[in-house]
Amino acid sequence: MQAINRTKYFLYYLKELDYNKFSKFLNYTCKLTGKSKFNIILDMINSTYKYNVGIMDYFQFRFFEKNDLEREKWVGTGYKYEFDLKTNPKHTRSILENKLEFYEVYKDFIFHPFCKLEDIKNKNSEADAVLTNKTGKMVLKDSLGQCGYDVEIVKTSDYTLESLASYMSSKGYDMAESFIQQHDHINKISSTGLNTVRMFTVINNTGGVDLIGARLRVSVNSHVDNLASGNIACPVDLNTGKINGPGIYSDITKEDVTHHPVTNVQLIGFQIPMWDKVIELTKKIALAHPENRGVGWDIAITNDGIDFIEGNHNWCKTLWQLPVKKGMKDILDKYN
């Protein structure tokens, strides 16, 4: 059964593969290691079956530089998919998959105005609150979008409720929300996008909340902060809220950075504001619906407080592991 499942996974990886990025990573790896493309691809295929990792995991986790014992430690795409099915069953995860559902269910943790396309068409108070918000900007989204795709930031002054409804319908957006002005201190790192904290939580066997990691996602000339969009991520000390390692890219051809590549702000040692409050509210929101046991929470920190953006049932194992430069399968094994 395992071989059958991993064959299914491998076919899925091939179907979803970004072949341009694959070619780029393959050429880089061959040049770096001196190995042929044939040998790298053969090792990659073997790894997908043996270690339950994806094709791109092989490159991003730098398996081409690791021995068997080191490879075994990493959480790959297949393992994470199976973990998510156990911790966030399909019949409970819709409140995390759909951003509109998330905002309704977790409204006590969300403080910026938001509305549905239907609200805009009906010209109700929720739509007015978004269109008249004090930042002068709003974010248009597909409520089922992931990785920062299907997101657009526009000026409120450019639209009426009628024209906004028409534009959103034409683009496939079904929700709008106020632009969130991040904390002045965080804005110093990068002002091009909202730089969010990703907190990883798992409900343990006694019903408590385990914090298993924290990362700061930082935009690099981008209006989103996702690794997949070419931005960087930094490890954060859970005890202090300070960045304690360099910023990393998911692009293996790029070097780690100790300073932001555009603003030159030093990353290591940077103190995230209101850290005690981040910890407190993360534990509270994780317990609000404990039927979803393992969640990656995206958190905006503003001058006025903490604002939750979304919860991810299929949180990124790359964002979790790459910034700390080690595989952490042993942590998740405790919850299986």
ABEGO torsion letter per residue (X at the ends): XAAAAAAAAAAAAAAABBAAAAAAAAAAAAAAAGBBAAAAAAAAAAAAAAAGBBAAAAAAAGAAABBAAAAAABBBAAAAAAAAAAABBAAAAAAAABAAAAAAAAAAABABBBBBAAAAAAGBAAAAAAAABAAGBBBBBBAABBGGBGBBBBBAAABBAAAAAAAAAAAGBABBBBBBBBBAAAAAABAABBBBBBBBBBBBAAGBBBBAEBBBBBBBGBABABAAAGBBBBBBBAAAGBBABBBBBABAABBBBABBAAAGBBABGBBBBGAAAAAAAAAAAAAABAABABBBBBBBBBAAEBBBABBBABBBAAAAAAAAGBBAAAAAAAAX
